Amino acid sequence: MRAYNFCAGPAALPTAVLEKAQAEMLNWHGKGLSIMEMSHRSKDYVAVAEKAEADLRKLMNIPENYKVLFLQGGASLQFSAIPLNLLGKNSKADYIHTGIWSEKATKEAKRYGDINVIEAGTTVDGKMAISDQSTWNLSDDAAYVHYADNETIGGIQFANIPVTDKPLVADFSSSILSAPLDVSKFGLIYAGAQKNIGPAGLTLVIVREDLLDQSKAEIPSILKYADQAKNDSMVNTPSTYAWYLSGLVFEWLLEQGGVDAIYKANMEKAELLYGYIDSSDFYANPIAKPNRSIMNVPFTLANPELEKQFLKEAEENHLLNLAGHRSVGGMRASIYNAVPLEGVQALVKFMDDFAKRNA
Ligand SMILES: *Cc1c(COP(=O)(O)O)cnc(C)c1O
């Protein structure tokens, strides 16, 4: 049987997608070979790649003046690629700090530019929250404003898109395609695929065309958005299998009813889990309600000594990968698009049973 997988990343994929990939593995569309064994420049593969982009454009309603790039190196390489691409004319940028990933992005950007860090972490009634934008010191002359929509480790998410007249650059690694999003509000959106899209090895960059001419001269061409855009993300061999499999996930999302439908399902899952945690004295979540992530739900046990036992019994109940990030401890359930409601129901049932036996 397939277990319920709450891993933060690489994360659960829809079973139907894996079955389709399995069925096509040895002999893709009767061609006598696997898609993995095909040239990325072949007519067949290019059609797969183009279909994936078209489906993503449909899902996210991406305006025509944006390029969609299918790159490698993970979100972490974008921490460098973004300043290298966008700080060539103006070396100033604002970085909003809300957790570990936005901090890592800032650390890399500082190697390339003059970075103004905005500390946006605060507490409300003892819970962690993101401060109101009116308290931020945004620069008048930044080339862009960067933030991480959803801090995967802390489980803290922006309730609103920040408002700025500068290009907004956002890390959506763990929240892309989880909820409707107005792409036109952004200069650039990026996301590693292995959370809410597909397998590791693929990174999406959605970038407004007018930002393609601001790169630093020394940028490697693999990292240069203008070169990748001109070459349909094939300056060199792309991550062909991850691109193909992500395309299957996009088809699956469209079959589910698109982003509006998956958002509804995600809210139902998140409300069920947070609702249970809030109703219990045994479990707690450290984030203020407006900033709770709908994708990554950290929680603690009243008695931390029971954590090992909790994880062991969860695994015996086919509920996998519930340990929190090594830097913060506690528990974390990642409930991405591919985790079904039944998985969250099974988790809540197990948590309740465990609490009753150990209270
Ligand atoms: C996982 C994650 C990253 C890092 O992704 P890699 O693909 O491993 O580089 C960056 N930002 C966020 C928000 C993430 O969740």
The ligand as an ORCA input file, in Angstrom:
! r2SCAN-3c Opt
* xyz 0 1
  C      12.915     23.992     -0.153
  C      12.956     25.460     -0.262
  C      14.061     26.129     -0.811
  C      15.304     25.395     -1.264
  O      15.040     24.616     -2.352
  P      16.179     23.812     -3.122
  O      15.468     23.406     -4.360
  O      16.565     22.665     -2.242
  O      17.298     24.727     -3.369
  C      14.014     27.503     -0.921
  N      12.936     28.196     -0.517
  C      11.862     27.598      0.023
  C      10.692     28.431      0.444
  C      11.832     26.210      0.148
  O      10.753     25.610      0.663
*
